[in-house]
Amino acid sequence: MAEHLTLNQRVEGSSPSWPRGKKEMADFELIEHTADIGVRVYGKDLPELFRNSAIALFSLITDFKPQPKKEQRIKLHTQTWEDLLVTWLNELVSNFFTREFLPHSYKIIIHENKEKELDAIVKGEDFSPYKKKINLEVKAATYHNLKIERDERGVKAEIIFDV
């Protein structure tokens, strides 16, 4: 699939953007799953897909809207785009529960060398999931039915979260 994806891409921001042609699409939507929760995520390219996946993840967890008071840098490298997406989302979950950091915005650069690489600056603020109300405890992004596909509108992925 790598040969079909635009490489060395970059996206910034926190507000979703997915207007495509005549029909405007959402950045993500919930999909049915028996035991866990799934999302179908859209983006014009890989960085936007990764950003929208993070936005989808945290929309499941909390309604709180953080401010960009602090920033974290996340650098990841994997063998496949699917590995990179799961690793990215699980790193965000880990940071949320262990460092008590809730993201506000994402500046993402993706490269393909021998490996698939992500370099991100994530802005947000301290948020204790143990002291403040969360809607849903997401344990991890999974590989169950995970697929990243490109079509005429951009890139999409289906992600199942273990809850």
BAFI-3210 file (N, C-alpha, C; in Angstrom, 3 decimals, decimal comma, padded with zeros to 6 digits):
// residues 163
n [1|2|3|4|5|6|7|8|9|10|11|12|13|14|15|16|17|18|19|20|21|22|23|24|25|26|27|28|29|30|31|32|33|34|35|36|37|38|39|40|41|42|43|44|45|46|47|48|49|50|51|52|53|54|55|56|57|58|59|60|61|62|63|64|65|66|67|68|69|70|71|72|73|74|75|76|77|78|79|80|81|82|83|84|85|86|87|88|89|90|91|92|93|94|95|96|97|98|99|100|101|102|103|104|105|106|107|108|109|110|111|112|113|114|115|116|117|118|119|120|121|122|123|124|125|126|127|128|129|130|131|132|133|134|135|136|137|138|139|140|141|142|143|144|145|146|147|148|149|150|151|152|153|154|155|156|157|158|159|160|161|162|163]
n.u [000,806|002,084|003,132|001,038|000,552|000,975|004,075|006,217|004,612|002,718|000,777|-001,067|-002,796|-005,990|-008,604|-010,950|-010,941|-012,536|-013,792|-015,058|-015,447|-018,726|-020,143|-020,018|-017,982|-017,708|-014,969|-014,594|-016,404|-018,514|-018,378|-020,067|-019,430|-019,180|-018,085|-016,204|-015,295|-015,572|-014,134|-014,420|-012,188|-011,256|-009,111|-007,352|-004,823|-002,085|-000,968|-003,184|-005,089|-003,960|-004,046|-006,857|-007,608|-006,582|-008,131|-010,652|-010,256|-009,921|-012,345|-014,019|-013,177|-013,392|-015,336|-014,172|-012,565|-009,395|-006,751|-003,983|-001,564|000,785|003,416|004,225|006,629|006,491|008,035|008,053|008,676|008,020|007,316|005,114|002,249|-000,080|000,941|002,206|000,025|-001,440|000,544|000,950|-001,626|-001,779|000,380|-000,568|-002,762|-001,368|000,157|-001,949|-003,066|-000,825|000,886|-000,991|-001,950|-003,795|-004,451|-004,684|-004,045|-002,341|000,705|001,881|004,287|005,010|007,147|008,648|011,176|013,438|011,801|008,478|007,805|006,905|006,717|005,783|004,410|002,601|000,172|-001,355|-002,967|-002,561|-004,472|-006,293|-007,348|-008,219|-009,250|-011,047|-014,091|-014,425|-015,691|-015,399|-013,245|-010,638|-008,628|-006,751|-005,703|-006,417|-005,345|-007,376|-009,244|-008,044|-007,420|-005,946|-006,871|-006,789|-008,713|-010,525|-011,071|-009,220|-007,586|-008,544|-009,365|-010,188|-010,645|-010,456|-011,100|-010,036|-012,015]
n.v [-001,188|001,215|002,439|003,848|005,983|009,381|010,676|011,961|013,952|016,603|017,941|020,349|021,587|021,719|021,739|019,845|019,006|018,102|018,561|017,316|017,436|017,271|016,242|016,693|015,264|013,768|013,894|011,642|008,668|006,678|003,122|000,005|-002,478|-005,499|-006,023|-004,035|-000,658|001,039|003,145|004,905|006,646|009,605|011,342|013,806|013,109|011,121|012,407|013,998|012,001|010,644|012,686|013,107|010,624|010,689|012,772|011,558|009,429|010,829|012,126|010,097|009,529|011,857|014,880|017,216|020,204|020,855|023,319|024,758|024,538|023,198|021,281|018,244|016,142|013,619|010,890|008,329|005,125|002,563|-000,552|-000,729|001,167|000,665|-000,361|001,975|003,706|002,387|002,338|005,101|005,931|004,379|005,368|007,927|007,265|006,102|008,339|009,926|008,517|007,928|010,182|012,054|013,840|015,733|016,045|018,948|019,996|019,053|018,755|017,225|015,296|013,044|010,515|008,373|006,227|003,701|002,746|003,461|006,649|008,879|012,158|014,250|017,190|017,698|019,623|020,585|020,109|019,547|016,929|015,094|011,881|010,478|012,149|013,780|013,641|011,079|009,883|007,359|004,635|004,051|001,423|000,579|000,968|-001,388|-004,135|-005,416|-006,077|-003,876|-001,499|000,542|002,615|004,054|006,294|008,121|010,409|010,661|009,357|006,615|004,943|002,125|001,631|-000,262|000,085|-001,138|-001,348]
n.w [000,000|000,485|-001,806|-002,854|-001,267|-000,361|000,498|003,126|004,335|005,892|008,519|010,360|013,238|014,996|014,377|012,639|009,130|006,342|003,765|000,813|-002,476|-003,861|-001,746|001,666|004,125|007,375|009,756|011,201|012,120|014,187|014,249|014,144|016,590|018,319|021,004|021,655|020,745|017,670|015,107|012,049|010,215|008,472|006,157|004,220|003,638|004,956|007,385|008,179|008,555|010,756|012,664|012,794|013,724|016,306|017,344|017,184|019,003|021,508|021,635|022,302|024,866|026,551|027,096|027,685|026,749|026,106|026,620|024,775|026,605|027,282|025,715|023,994|022,497|020,106|018,730|016,452|014,951|012,630|010,895|009,154|007,858|009,275|011,688|012,549|012,943|015,019|017,017|017,402|018,365|020,694|022,111|022,666|024,323|026,448|027,331|028,185|030,387|032,043|032,134|032,445|030,438|028,238|024,890|022,752|020,210|017,150|015,459|012,802|011,157|008,627|007,455|005,009|005,056|005,309|007,185|008,399|009,578|012,213|013,350|015,802|017,275|020,057|021,485|024,544|027,728|031,292|032,665|034,807|034,586|036,699|038,551|037,283|035,389|033,012|029,899|028,785|029,226|027,323|026,531|024,628|021,193|018,658|016,507|015,319|012,534|011,335|008,875|006,422|003,875|000,582|-001,340|-003,891|-002,469|-000,464|002,379|004,427|007,503|009,521|012,864|015,780|019,157|022,264|025,043]
ca.u [000,000|002,917|003,353|-000,126|000,394|001,878|005,054|006,793|003,487|002,653|-000,505|-001,099|-004,097|-006,862|-009,962|-011,071|-011,288|-012,714|-014,753|-014,633|-016,340|-020,115|-020,663|-019,088|-017,900|-017,162|-013,596|-014,670|-017,732|-018,509|-018,812|-020,546|-018,563|-019,914|-017,550|-015,419|-015,850|-014,815|-014,298|-013,915|-011,561|-010,925|-008,161|-006,932|-003,522|-001,752|-000,909|-004,534|-005,703|-003,419|-004,617|-008,277|-007,698|-006,363|-009,325|-011,703|-009,925|-010,199|-013,780|-014,630|-012,740|-013,860|-015,919|-013,384|-011,806|-008,164|-006,064|-002,593|-000,700|002,048|003,594|005,030|007,106|006,392|008,724|007,807|009,002|007,529|007,486|003,935|001,381|-000,996|001,720|002,436|-001,238|-001,717|001,574|000,611|-002,805|-001,465|001,263|-001,448|-003,497|-000,397|000,438|-003,151|-003,254|000,367|001,388|-002,179|-001,848|-004,898|-004,084|-005,520|-003,733|-001,301|001,503|002,364|005,057|005,191|008,185|008,943|012,538|013,333|010,658|007,467|008,162|006,026|007,305|004,647|004,347|001,237|-000,078|-002,501|-002,824|-002,695|-005,852|-006,243|-008,513|-008,582|-009,933|-012,095|-014,973|-014,201|-016,857|-015,089|-011,835|-010,074|-007,403|-005,765|-006,079|-006,106|-005,127|-008,554|-009,839|-007,417|-007,011|-005,801|-007,149|-006,845|-009,686|-010,442|-011,234|-008,108|-007,213|-009,454|-008,963|-011,135|-009,875|-011,217|-010,476|-010,355|-012,546]
ca.v [000,000|002,400|003,102|004,660|007,042|010,507|010,571|013,179|014,869|017,361|018,572|021,038|022,099|020,957|021,697|018,893|019,533|017,026|018,792|016,587|017,473|017,659|015,769|016,925|014,104|013,988|013,433|010,274|008,216|005,437|001,933|-001,032|-003,566|-006,173|-005,922|-002,829|000,473|001,276|004,403|005,028|007,967|010,102|012,436|014,037|012,454|010,381|013,225|014,375|010,770|010,400|013,726|012,847|009,426|011,140|013,534|010,560|008,744|011,638|012,444|008,971|009,519|012,993|016,051|018,370|020,848|021,393|024,467|024,415|025,096|022,458|020,484|017,029|015,675|012,173|010,371|006,897|004,499|001,189|-001,179|-000,544|002,286|000,192|-000,366|003,357|004,243|001,774|002,810|006,512|006,023|003,802|006,324|008,978|006,685|005,974|009,684|010,408|007,869|007,938|011,558|012,882|014,883|015,696|016,845|019,977|020,120|018,145|019,113|015,888|015,075|011,613|010,209|006,974|005,882|002,245|002,528|004,517|007,486|009,971|013,143|015,103|018,080|017,642|020,645|020,272|020,518|018,515|016,491|013,838|011,028|009,870|013,168|014,397|012,662|010,672|009,184|005,988|004,307|003,327|000,750|000,541|000,735|-002,782|-004,489|-006,152|-005,533|-002,597|-001,309|001,907|002,573|005,309|006,382|009,398|011,519|010,725|008,146|006,282|003,798|001,628|001,329|-000,790|000,383|-002,010|-000,520]
ca.w [000,000|000,623|-003,073|-003,192|-000,295|-000,479|001,571|003,674|004,430|007,128|008,822|011,632|013,630|015,874|013,844|011,539|007,813|005,368|002,703|-000,378|-003,627|-003,699|-000,473|002,768|005,005|008,713|009,922|011,706|012,517|014,945|013,521|015,052|017,002|019,396|022,366|021,846|019,999|016,449|014,379|010,680|010,216|007,141|006,030|002,834|003,524|006,184|008,600|008,592|009,060|012,091|013,532|012,990|014,565|017,681|017,726|017,412|020,249|022,688|021,693|023,008|026,257|027,361|026,439|028,106|025,668|026,706|026,039|024,406|027,648|027,313|024,506|024,033|021,194|019,956|017,543|016,346|013,670|012,540|009,578|008,286|008,204|010,312|012,933|012,958|013,454|016,325|017,955|017,653|019,229|022,001|022,787|023,186|025,458|027,534|027,839|028,865|031,683|032,903|032,296|032,644|029,417|027,279|023,722|022,153|018,785|016,665|014,287|012,464|009,935|008,381|006,466|004,733|004,682|005,401|008,068|008,427|010,721|012,602|014,247|016,137|018,429|020,559|022,502|025,371|029,118|032,315|032,886|035,546|034,355|037,976|039,354|036,473|034,753|031,631|029,362|028,424|029,390|026,188|026,966|023,549|019,791|018,345|015,105|014,856|011,292|011,000|007,485|005,931|002,440|-000,154|-002,421|-004,604|-001,527|000,475|003,097|005,535|008,328|010,515|014,065|016,909|020,452|023,388|026,151]
c.u [000,858|003,104|002,189|-000,273|001,416|002,796|005,555|005,743|003,452|001,253|-000,401|-002,545|-004,873|-008,268|-010,013|-011,413|-011,354|-013,782|-014,245|-015,711|-017,742|-020,669|-019,626|-019,145|-017,364|-015,734|-013,535|-016,123|-017,583|-018,955|-019,187|-019,470|-019,193|-019,373|-016,847|-016,071|-014,954|-015,110|-013,778|-013,453|-011,131|-009,873|-007,773|-005,591|-003,227|-001,650|-002,300|-005,295|-005,237|-003,958|-006,083|-008,509|-007,514|-007,571|-010,480|-011,490|-010,343|-011,646|-014,545|-014,359|-013,373|-014,464|-015,130|-012,564|-010,552|-007,640|-004,620|-001,575|000,685|002,213|004,486|005,464|007,040|007,064|008,562|008,300|008,602|007,749|006,325|003,133|000,414|-000,297|001,915|001,167|-001,558|-000,718|001,308|-000,550|-002,521|-000,493|000,431|-002,254|-002,572|-000,085|-000,748|-003,254|-002,024|000,911|000,262|-002,153|-002,966|-004,570|-005,160|-005,309|-002,495|-000,620|002,243|003,116|005,271|006,202|008,200|010,378|012,541|012,127|009,662|007,729|007,147|006,787|006,196|004,942|002,876|001,109|-001,340|-002,287|-002,955|-004,173|-005,784|-007,502|-009,007|-009,339|-011,096|-012,880|-014,514|-015,417|-016,604|-013,602|-011,392|-008,754|-006,336|-006,439|-005,632|-005,834|-006,342|-009,209|-009,243|-007,039|-006,939|-005,948|-007,153|-007,953|-009,582|-010,560|-010,076|-007,825|-008,254|-008,936|-010,133|-010,326|-010,831|-010,427|-010,971|-010,797|-012,816]
c.v [001,266|003,138|004,002|005,876|008,141|010,518|011,943|014,285|015,512|017,927|019,222|021,358|021,182|020,880|020,772|019,583|018,396|017,368|018,125|016,661|017,932|017,303|015,993|015,743|014,528|013,463|012,020|009,959|006,920|004,297|000,866|-002,072|-004,183|-005,891|-004,600|-001,672|000,746|002,642|004,223|006,471|008,327|011,202|012,612|013,362|011,763|011,260|013,639|013,161|010,491|011,432|013,427|011,586|009,789|011,924|012,579|009,842|009,567|012,114|011,316|009,048|010,633|014,084|017,318|018,897|021,496|022,619|024,063|025,015|024,457|021,753|019,286|016,715|014,155|011,792|008,856|006,395|003,035|000,669|-000,915|000,663|001,892|000,139|001,058|003,964|003,688|002,267|004,258|006,629|005,466|004,668|007,457|008,489|006,582|007,329|010,237|009,822|007,929|009,337|012,557|014,104|014,694|016,606|017,844|020,025|019,302|018,749|017,830|015,906|013,568|011,441|008,712|006,875|004,367|001,865|003,665|005,318|008,598|010,854|014,148|015,991|018,108|018,683|020,271|020,763|019,322|018,215|015,152|013,014|010,365|010,854|013,813|013,305|012,361|009,864|007,692|005,757|003,451|002,738|000,799|000,515|-000,684|-002,958|-005,200|-005,423|-004,189|-002,577|000,182|001,825|003,971|005,199|007,772|010,605|011,659|009,365|007,895|005,051|003,404|001,114|000,824|-000,510|-000,621|-001,108|-001,384]
c.w [000,000|-000,691|-003,482|-002,294|-000,531|000,728|001,988|003,748|005,804|007,302|010,194|011,967|014,530|015,325|012,636|010,227|006,819|004,355|001,431|-001,443|-003,263|-002,328|000,613|003,722|006,364|008,750|010,474|012,031|013,288|014,046|014,541|015,327|018,240|020,790|022,642|021,092|018,806|015,865|012,960|010,562|008,806|007,223|004,582|002,552|004,861|007,427|009,097|009,133|010,491|013,081|013,825|013,820|016,033|018,185|018,020|018,741|021,462|022,756|022,371|024,510|027,084|026,483|026,762|026,931|026,260|025,963|025,711|025,369|027,687|025,974|024,777|022,614|021,193|018,647|017,550|014,994|013,734|011,126|008,614|008,749|009,313|011,673|013,456|013,550|014,842|017,372|018,361|018,644|020,622|022,792|023,395|024,386|026,668|028,158|028,627|030,273|032,591|033,152|032,524|031,725|028,400|026,098|023,293|020,642|018,450|015,445|013,922|011,137|009,815|007,250|006,193|004,258|004,598|006,240|007,880|009,693|010,940|013,569|014,532|017,336|018,825|021,660|023,260|026,790|030,045|032,526|033,594|035,275|035,634|038,866|038,607|035,757|033,316|031,192|029,198|028,634|028,210|026,644|025,887|022,192|019,459|016,848|014,508|013,680|010,868|009,526|007,198|004,422|001,851|-001,194|-003,041|-003,669|-000,561|001,083|004,186|006,250|009,216|011,688|015,142|018,176|021,479|024,536|027,369]
res [m|a|e|h|l|t|l|n|q|r|v|e|g|s|s|p|s|w|p|r|g|k|k|e|m|a|d|f|e|l|i|e|h|t|a|d|i|g|v|r|v|y|g|k|d|l|p|e|l|f|r|n|s|a|i|a|l|f|s|l|i|t|d|f|k|p|q|p|k|k|e|q|r|i|k|l|h|t|q|t|w|e|d|l|l|v|t|w|l|n|e|l|v|s|n|f|f|t|r|e|f|l|p|h|s|y|k|i|i|i|h|e|n|k|e|k|e|l|d|a|i|v|k|g|e|d|f|s|p|y|k|k|k|i|n|l|e|v|k|a|a|t|y|h|n|l|k|i|e|r|d|e|r|g|v|k|a|e|i|i|f|d|v]
***
